[in-house]
Each structure stands twice: as structure tokens, then as C-alpha cells.
Amino acid sequence: MDDHLRAGIAVYNAGEHHAAHDAWEDHWLGLDAGTDDERFLHGLIQFTAAVHHAHGANWVGVQGLAESAAAYLADLPADYRGVNVAAVRRCLRTLAADPEHVERAAPPRLRADGLALVPEDLEFDAAAIAAVALAEEHGYDEAVIERGVDYAREDLADGQANSSFVTFVMDFARDAANRGIVFRRLRQHVAERRRRETDVEGLFE
């Protein structure tokens, strides 16, 4: 839960409001309906969707999502799981009453334990989740990112903290300006490693 939560918060705070829900959705779908964690993530997903729709001036959509998100978050503590839920609820109440308020005042940044996380703050596991979400959002081949994540985890398990795969995955999540370049280099490294694996498959059977 924590890695998915932190990844989504960082992606949202980086201005990727639509992509944020991808970081939360897989985990949310596996939760039992009506639990505090399920309502929490459901509310955050709808909150970020409302902010996303505001950029397209879809005021009816903003209002409906704000009302629904507020209902999901209504009974949770003000700082549930360390996140500033109270600030989100205040924003949602305002948007439900006046959706165009978002044009006059920016929605709150999400905080985890007091820190408004951005992708640069994420450790590898959360950065990997953010990288996959951003790949889906921006049309990159998710299979390449996912394979890169797998190779990075293999390298970390072997004690290779400075693995190129670890670096590429984290840079893909963190460096929006150079994301295309990072992706191309990661794709090349994935292809090269896959070729090496294929070269030795079956040799010792």
C-alpha cells in the first residue's frame, strides 16, 4: 500500500493528475469494498479525476466527482495514513459548490507525513510504480518499463544497487524533460539483456 500511495502522490504533485490514479488503481481494485483503505484510495482517485477534468473545463464532471470523492473520504481521519485528507475534503466541498473555483485557486498538494512528495523523493519500489503509470499515460511501451523493472529487481537482489536498470527506471519516473531519451536507452538495454538470456537458454538442459 505505502509504495502505491507514495507513487500516486508524487505523480499527482508533479502535475500528472490523470496518471496518478494508475499508480493507485491496481492496489485499490484488490481491496475489499467499503474498508477504510478502499474508500481512501477510491476518494483520492476521484479527487485527482476531478482536478483533471477541471483542466478541460468539464464543470459538470468536476462537480459530480467532487461530491462522490467527498462521500468516500467523509468518515476518515484528517490525516489518514499520513495524508492530508482534511485539506482534500475542504477542496472537494468547495468544488462541489463551485467547480470553477479551481480556476481561481489551485487544489492542494497531497502530502505524505507532512511532505509534498515529488518523483525525485521516491525510492525504487515506489518509483517503479510511478514509471509504469507514466508510461501508460504518455504512450510508452509499458512492457519495456515492466521488463526493466524486473531486471532492476534482479540486480538489486544480487547487490547491484548501481545497476543501469535501476538508474533508468528511476530516471524515467523522475526526469520528465528527458523521459524519451531515458526510455530509448532503457529499451536498448532490455533488448541486449534479453538477447544474452536467449543465447544461453537450453544450453544446460
Stockholm file with secondary structure:
# STOCKHOLM 1.0

chainA/1-205         MDDHLRAGIAVYNAGEHHAAHDAWEDHWLGLDAGTDDERFLHGLIQFTAAVHHAHGANWVGVQGLAESAAAYLADLPADYRGVNVAAVRRCLRTLAADPEHVERAAPPRLRADGLALVPEDLEFDAAAIAAVALAEEHGYDEAVIERGVDYAREDLADGQANSSFVTFVMDFARDAANRGIVFRRLRQHVAERRRRETDVEGLFE
#=GR chainA/1-205 SS CHHHHHHHHHHHHTTCHHHHHHHHHHHHHTSCTTSHHHHHHHHHHHHHHHHHHHHTTCHHHHHHHHHHHHHHHTTSCTTGGGBCHHHHHHHHHHHHHCGGGGGTSCCCCCCBTTBCCCGGGCCHHHHHHHHHHHHHHHTCCHHHHHHHHHHHHHHHHTTCTTCHHHHHHHHHHHCGGGHHHHHHHHHHHHHHHHHHHHHHTTTTC
#=GC SS_cons         CHHHHHHHHHHHHTTCHHHHHHHHHHHHHTSCTTSHHHHHHHHHHHHHHHHHHHHTTCHHHHHHHHHHHHHHHTTSCTTGGGBCHHHHHHHHHHHHHCGGGGGTSCCCCCCBTTBCCCGGGCCHHHHHHHHHHHHHHHTCCHHHHHHHHHHHHHHHHTTCTTCHHHHHHHHHHHCGGGHHHHHHHHHHHHHHHHHHHHHHTTTTC
//
